[in-house]
Amino acid sequence: MNTEITSLLIFGCVVGAVLMGRALSRRLPKDHLTADTKETVKLAMGLLATMSALLLGLLVASGQELL
């Protein structure tokens, strides 16, 4: 598959997920939007960012070994 098509497909999925999340956030009850919930989401996003950075670092390191 062409890389441009793949990147556009991934971009479309991300934009769709953002729009769906915004639509669903309006339907959440107010007790789901407390400070504890926001802190939990921040921690989960931090964990996801850390794992992504680790994965990308390992990917780059393994790619340099092949050269």
SVG drawing of the C-alpha trace seen along z (x, -y; Angstrom):
<svg xmlns="http://www.w3.org/2000/svg" viewBox="-26 -19 52 24">
<polyline fill="none" stroke="black" stroke-width="0.4" points="0.0,0.0 1.2,-3.5 2.7,-5.4 0.6,-8.5 -2.6,-6.6 -1.6,-4.9 -0.7,-8.2 -4.0,-9.8 -5.9,-6.8 -4.3,-7.1 -4.8,-10.9 -8.5,-10.3 -8.9,-7.8 -7.3,-10.2 -9.5,-13.1 -12.5,-10.8 -11.6,-9.7 -11.2,-13.3 -14.6,-14.3 -16.2,-11.2 -14.6,-12.0 -15.8,-15.6 -19.4,-14.4 -19.3,-11.9 -17.9,-14.3 -21.0,-16.4 -23.2,-13.4 -21.2,-12.5 -22.8,-13.2 -21.1,-16.1 -19.9,-13.7 -17.6,-12.0 -15.8,-15.3 -14.4,-15.7 -10.8,-16.7 -10.0,-13.1 -11.1,-11.9 -9.1,-14.6 -6.0,-13.6 -6.5,-9.9 -6.7,-10.8 -3.6,-12.9 -1.7,-10.0 -2.9,-7.6 -1.9,-9.9 1.5,-10.3 1.9,-6.6 0.9,-6.3 3.3,-9.0 6.2,-7.3 5.5,-3.9 5.3,-5.5 8.6,-7.3 10.2,-4.0 8.9,-2.1 10.1,-4.7 13.5,-4.8 13.8,-1.1 12.7,-1.2 15.3,-3.8 18.0,-1.9 17.2,1.4 17.2,-0.4 20.7,-1.8 22.0,1.7 21.0,2.7 23.2,0.0"/>
</svg>
